[in-house]
Amino acid sequence: MLKYLIMIIFLIPLCLLNNCWWLVHSLMFLSSFIFMIFIYSYADLNMISYFFGVDYFSFSLVLLSFWICSLMITASGSVYLSSYHSNFFVFIVLFLLIMLYCSFSSLSLLSFYIFFEASLVPTLLLILGWGYQPERLQAGIYLIFYTLVASLPLLLVLFSVYDFSGTLYFPLLFDYGSYYFMFYVFMFLAFLVKMPMFLVHLWLPSAHVEAPISGSMILAGVLLKLGGYGIFRVMKIISYLGLKFNYFWLSLGLSGGVIVSFICFRQVDLKSLIAYSSVAHMSMVIGGLMTMNWWGCLGSLSLMIGHGLCSSGLFCLSNIIYERLGSRSLLINKGMINLMPSMALWWFLLSSSNMAAPPSLNLLGELSLLNSIMSWSAFSFFVLIFLSFFKTVYTLYMYSYSQHGIYYSGIYTFSLGYFRENHLLLLHWFPLKILCLIAKYFNY
């Protein structure tokens, strides 16, 4: 594991050199391909060093982090072209990648917590440094306070775990039974805010709307998955209390997903709509993880990776339009199929993946989650019907409003889309299809 970490660390000195933007970009893609090729058995923890190791769950999420961070540099061409502190920008992306890599491959709960929190710092710098409106300061404060206030009790819980069991090493942890109820609440709260769950989701839309394209990509693509991964890791400690009380989080998550779907219908900002749709997707992931069965865990992993690629691609599309029109409002971004027909194809492909149309990894994840949640309770079927239906409705609303109709008369110049943009969108869409088609190799 350390060889990959050292490979990323040695990219940092290149940030100090001028005109090394595309060199770092190419080397990041190279490192992600090397990590992908050296895939190990999924049976147990592999590549164990003193602090780091991966299993099936963490390998997939580390690879997603590599991929999304590489694509962030592709998407942020405007930072490079305008020479807007591009060296510092690449440094922040690499630092964020190191934090995510260490979070997903940590074998100790304490080191996972430290890297989990440290990933907030480069995200905050991205929003404050390269965001668009003055409101980005407020969005940054929302992000920090929501996540920090929720996760500080988790730190106290970790000390309590260490005091009780004498270790925080993942494979040596055991179920604590009915040791302490608040222990269960604090442990889940930090991860549910990060995902985010309905009622504690308000930081996410504001952060997305104010963040630059790179910030939105990493937020939607990887940072929301830290919460799901954390729940998966700590589930073995609190499975006894989980059997008693998980129904509350599951019910709140699924019903919250339906309510957020209604909120999506009245959004006029493209980024805000995609951000709220992330909350609706994550509600199903929360439901799958709370059932604590293998269908739910594998389904949540598939949906997290599918959503990471798909949502990141949709943010890229909204940014491509924003760079040309200077607005993300659906009232202005109309009739794009007349001006950018090739981009309309990408809108269609990624929107269909967003509503879990076959063949996409989202469909695989949602089918697994339907199985797992309905095995927990048949009555959840009614909520899942609404959740799946409304997901399709708001995605079609987004696609049809942005692509059809009469285009805005104030447009004075345009381009069909650069090669860089088409390449970026292909690298979001292609893995979604390939991973779905080769799913039989992933224990399905």
Secondary structure, 3 states (H helix, E strand, C coil): CHHHHHHHHCCHHHHCCCCCHHHHHHHHHHHHHHHHHCCCCCCCCECCCCCECECHHHHHHHHHHHHHHHHHHHHCHHHHHCCCCHHHHHHHHHHHHHHHHHHHHECEHHHHHHHHHHCHHHHHHHHHHHCCCCCHHHHHHHHHHHHHHHHHHHHHHHHHHHHHHCCCEHHHCCCCCCCCHHHHHHHHHHHHHHCCCCCCCCHHHHHHHHCCHHHHHHHHHHHHHHHHHHHHHHCCCCHHHHHHHHHHHHHHHHHHHHHHHHHHHCCCEHHHHHHHHHHHHHHHHHHHHHCCCHHHHHHHHHHHHHHHHHHHHHHHHHHHHHHHHCCCECCCCCCHHHHCHHHHHHHHHHHHHHCCCCCCHHHHHHHHHHHHHHHHCCCHHHHHHHHHHHHHHHHHHHHHHHHCCCCCCCCCCCCCCCHHHHHHHHHHHHHHHHHHHCHHHHCC
